[in-house]
């Protein structure tokens, strides 16, 4: 099976997740191709793929515009083949924010008109070393609501890699090999 992993990232965690997924797809005996939707590649033809995994991160309650444009433009092909959507957010890291993480997915499918077979809320990361003092304060006291003490000198990952790998494996097994 040939799988396209299309992604959009702001701070790099979704790129890291997408690369891990691509490696796993290959390790499981399939072909994988990564597509950063922020780069305008004309050599990628969605018709050439058997399945799709789309990943995007949430910032200020929405996913990146470029992933919405890609999905909307490719909706017919995406709908006709197996598809999985991964919404990467900090909300997915905390049980009390699960409703927010689910709402991000719902909003994305409403805006793009694509309803994938599977959707997964994936916990992201905080790269507070890249933020100024004001941004760190908003993140720590408003967004995270003091649930996590930020370490300003290093990134903090919340991604559950085992859960992610299990979900990807299950998705691929459901659709067999070609």
C-alpha positions as CSV (number, residue, x, y, z in Angstrom):
1,X,0.0,0.0,0.0
2,X,1.3,3.5,-0.9
3,X,0.5,6.0,1.9
4,X,0.7,9.8,1.6
5,X,1.4,11.6,4.9
6,X,0.4,15.2,4.4
7,X,1.1,17.6,7.2
8,X,1.2,21.2,8.3
9,X,3.3,22.3,11.2
10,X,4.0,25.6,13.0
11,X,6.7,24.7,15.6
12,X,7.9,21.4,14.3
13,X,6.2,18.8,16.4
14,X,3.7,17.7,13.7
15,X,6.6,17.3,11.3
16,X,8.3,15.1,13.9
17,X,5.1,13.1,14.3
18,X,4.7,12.8,10.5
19,X,8.2,11.6,10.0
20,X,7.7,9.0,12.7
21,X,4.5,7.8,11.0
22,X,6.3,7.6,7.7
23,X,9.1,5.5,9.2
24,X,6.5,3.2,10.8
25,X,4.6,2.8,7.5
26,X,7.8,1.7,5.8
27,X,8.7,-0.6,8.7
28,X,5.3,-2.3,8.3
29,X,6.1,-3.0,4.7
30,X,4.3,-0.2,2.9
31,X,5.5,2.8,0.9
32,X,5.3,6.2,2.5
33,X,5.7,9.7,1.1
34,X,5.7,12.9,3.2
35,X,4.1,16.1,2.0
36,X,4.6,19.4,3.8
37,X,1.6,21.3,2.6
38,X,3.3,24.6,3.2
39,X,5.6,23.8,0.2
40,X,3.9,24.0,-3.1
41,X,5.0,20.7,-4.7
42,X,3.5,19.9,-8.1
43,X,5.0,16.4,-8.3
44,X,2.6,14.9,-5.8
45,X,-0.6,13.4,-7.3
46,X,-3.1,12.2,-4.8
47,X,-4.5,9.7,-7.3
48,X,-1.2,7.8,-6.9
49,X,-1.8,6.8,-3.3
50,X,-3.9,4.0,-1.7
51,X,-4.4,5.7,1.7
52,X,-3.9,9.1,3.4
53,X,-2.8,10.2,6.8
54,X,-3.3,13.9,7.3
55,X,-1.7,15.7,10.3
56,X,-2.0,19.3,11.4
57,X,-1.4,21.2,14.6
58,X,-3.8,23.6,16.3
59,X,-2.8,27.2,17.1
60,X,-5.3,29.7,18.4
61,X,-8.1,27.1,18.0
62,X,-7.6,26.3,14.3
63,X,-5.4,24.2,12.1
64,X,-3.1,25.7,9.5
65,X,-4.7,27.2,6.4
66,X,-2.4,25.3,4.1
67,X,-3.7,21.9,5.3
68,X,-7.3,23.0,5.0
69,X,-6.6,24.2,1.4
70,X,-4.9,20.8,0.6
71,X,-7.8,18.7,2.1
72,X,-10.5,20.9,0.4
73,X,-8.8,20.7,-3.0
74,X,-8.2,16.9,-2.6
75,X,-11.5,16.1,-0.9
76,X,-12.8,13.9,-3.7
77,X,-9.8,11.6,-3.7
78,X,-9.4,11.7,0.1
79,X,-13.1,10.6,0.5
80,X,-12.7,7.7,-2.0
81,X,-9.8,6.1,-0.2
82,X,-8.9,5.2,3.4
83,X,-8.0,8.2,5.4
84,X,-7.0,9.2,8.9
85,X,-6.7,12.7,10.4
86,X,-4.5,13.6,13.3
87,X,-5.1,16.8,15.1
88,X,-2.1,17.8,17.2
89,X,-2.7,20.1,20.1
90,X,-1.9,20.8,23.7
91,X,-5.6,20.1,24.5
92,X,-5.1,16.5,23.6
93,X,-2.5,16.2,26.4
94,X,-5.0,16.8,29.2
95,X,-8.1,14.8,30.0
96,X,-10.1,17.9,31.1
97,X,-9.4,19.5,27.6
98,X,-10.6,16.4,25.6
99,X,-13.7,18.2,24.5
100,X,-11.6,21.0,23.1
101,X,-9.4,18.5,21.2
102,X,-12.6,16.8,19.8
103,X,-14.0,20.2,18.8
104,X,-10.9,21.0,16.8
105,X,-11.4,17.9,14.8
106,X,-15.1,18.6,14.2
107,X,-14.4,22.1,13.1
108,X,-11.7,20.9,10.7
109,X,-14.1,18.4,9.1
110,X,-16.9,21.0,8.9
111,X,-14.6,23.5,7.2
112,X,-13.0,21.1,4.7
113,X,-16.0,18.9,4.0
114,X,-13.8,15.8,4.6
115,X,-14.8,13.2,7.1
116,X,-11.9,10.7,7.4
117,X,-12.5,7.1,8.5
118,X,-10.5,7.7,11.6
119,X,-9.6,10.8,13.5
120,X,-7.1,11.0,16.4
121,X,-6.4,13.8,18.8
122,X,-2.6,13.8,19.4
123,X,-0.8,15.6,22.2
124,X,1.8,18.0,20.9
125,X,4.7,19.8,22.5
126,X,5.7,23.1,23.9
127,X,8.8,24.9,22.6
128,X,8.8,27.6,25.2
129,X,12.5,28.4,24.6
130,X,11.3,30.0,21.4
131,X,8.7,32.2,23.2
132,X,9.2,35.6,24.7
133,X,8.4,36.2,28.3
134,X,4.8,37.4,27.6
135,X,4.1,34.3,25.4
136,X,5.5,32.0,28.1
137,X,3.2,33.6,30.7
138,X,0.1,33.2,28.5
139,X,1.0,29.6,27.7
140,X,1.7,28.7,31.3
141,X,-1.1,30.5,33.2
142,X,-3.9,30.8,30.6
143,X,-3.6,27.9,28.1
144,X,-2.0,25.3,30.4
145,X,-3.6,26.8,33.5
146,X,-0.6,26.0,35.7
147,X,-1.1,22.2,35.1
148,X,2.5,21.9,33.9
149,X,5.5,23.9,35.0
150,X,7.3,25.1,31.9
151,X,11.0,24.7,31.5
152,X,11.9,27.7,29.4
153,X,15.3,26.2,28.3
154,X,14.0,23.0,26.6
155,X,11.0,21.7,24.7
156,X,8.4,19.6,26.5
157,X,6.8,16.8,24.6
158,X,3.4,15.4,25.5
159,X,3.0,13.1,22.5
160,X,2.1,9.6,23.4
161,X,4.3,7.8,20.9
162,X,3.0,4.3,21.8
163,X,-0.6,5.3,21.3
164,X,0.2,7.0,18.1
165,X,2.1,4.0,16.7
166,X,-0.8,1.7,17.8
167,X,-3.3,3.8,16.0
168,X,-1.3,3.9,12.8
169,X,-0.7,0.2,12.9
170,X,-4.4,-0.4,13.4
171,X,-5.3,1.9,10.5
172,X,-2.9,0.1,8.1
173,X,-4.0,-3.4,9.2
174,X,-7.7,-2.5,8.5
175,X,-6.8,-1.8,4.9
176,X,-4.4,-4.6,4.3
177,X,-1.5,-4.6,1.9
178,X,-1.4,-4.1,-1.9
